Amino acid sequence: MATLKSWTREVGPAATAGLSFAAGTFLLLRGKGWRRSAHLEEHDRRAAEHERLAQAAQRRNAALTEQHRLHFDLLCKAMGDASLAAVLNTYEEEIPPERQRQFLFANALYINALHAHRIGAMSLGELHGHLRVMCQNPIFRHYWDATRHHRASLDRSSDEAKMGRMMDRLDLELQEADTDEWWVVGEPPVE
């Protein structure tokens, strides 16, 4: 302590104040550095979580795409072979084989559009417009009506059930429309 007192007398009060200021600044900056470090750690944690979620979405989309490909392959086999198409005949009315193949194709078109929306390749508004075009075809509308009971068993919160309800509304709006300009019928859903 005697050495410190004699040293501070020799350097003077201005130097002591300067050293105190420097020490305080160092401690302050060191504290800010710690907080910055904690901030960077939080940023890194969030970035890692975002990356994990992005990878999970990519895996989900890859699985959906693989399932879609398998479904489409099965539909193609059924469209080409009436004996296989008969396995998928669960309609409540008698459907001739040629019409059933058309229904299978209509299903493939619908499921393809739904898949494109699920993986983010088509917005909900684009899907709505795509379905509006599909509804212009009487065979597709017959398919949609003949499969109404199929959709009744879906979990109401599923993507497919939500899209089915959107399609039902669109189909009804088109049937009730008082215009030949079908492309303006139906309000696109809010995303």
Protein Blocks (a to p, Z undefined) as FASTA:
>chain_A
ZZmmmmmmmnommlmmmmmmmmmmmmmmmmmmmmmmmmmmmmmmmmmmmmmmmmmmmmmm
mmmmmmmmmmmmmmmmmmmomklmmmmmccfbdcdfklmmmmmmmmmmmmmmmmmmmnop
acfklmmmmmmmmmmpmklmmmmmmmmmmmmmpcfkbmklmmmmmmmmmmmmmmmpccfb
lmlgojaddZZ
